[in-house]
Amino acid sequence: MDEIVLDKKTFEALAMDSRVKIMKALKERRKTQAELSKELSLAPSTISEHLEKMVEATLIARKKDHHKWIYYELTEKGRHILAPEKASVFVFALSLTLVVAVFAYLFLTFMTGSLSAASAPASYEGQKALGAAPPMSDLIQKQDYTLIIVIVVAAVLVSLFFLYKRFKK
């Protein structure tokens, strides 16, 4: 579901704090009216009235079991209203990982390309005798792109960490 239509019925259904609490209770799993009444400490008649308004607004759906119980569960619209950012967070984390990986690759390519042995100062051999560090390109080439792999793995781990923290809320 890409687009959610917030009409008058939806706003009316969301206007009461008790209805929002019912939706949050249904976020975990589907429940019966009696379960909701007990969990939220509200009278069954009150829960029934709230459930009816939310069914009309298509925020929750009434599902009959093969037994005598009627279960209530969130619809796609209700789930999206409670947690609209979940899909966008995943896309953001994936995009961040790709951007960091591309910049790491471009940075290392630039460093190895622009600081190659041909462009290094001819006096490096003399500086080597004085204990100077070798050019960056030599360090990167000797590591066989280990640095690229480390940066990409670090970017993935950072993105996964932020994704985990976001979904944990």
C-alpha positions, 0 to 999 in steps of 0.5 A: 500500500503506497498511499493512505487516504486520511478521510473524515472517518479515519480522523474521527477514529484516531481522535480518541486516545483509547482507540489509539491504545487499541490499535497499539495493542493490536500491533502485537497480534490479533485479539478478541474484544474480551482480551482488549477489554482486560488489557486496557481496563475498559468495559466491554461495551466501551471497547465494542463501540471503539472497535466499531468506529475503527472498523468503519474507518478501515483501521482494523478488521473483524475476523471470524474464527472457526470457533465462536470468537471474533478477532480484531486485527490491524489492516494495512492502513492501520499498520501503516499509520502506526509505523509509517517509517519502517519501509523508508528506514530500510531504504535509507539504511541501504542507500547509506551503505551504498553511498559509503561503499561508493565513496570509499571505492572512489577515494581509494581509486583516487589515492592509488591512481593519483599517488602512483609510483610515477607521480611520487617524488623521485627523491622518495628513495632518499627519504626512505633512508631517512625513515619517511613513510612510503606513498599512500598508493604503496600502502593501499596496493600492498593491502590488496583492497583489504581497506575497501573491504573493511570500509564496506563492512563497517558501513554495512554494520553501521547501517544495520546498527541504525536500522536495529535501533530504529526498529527497536523503538 
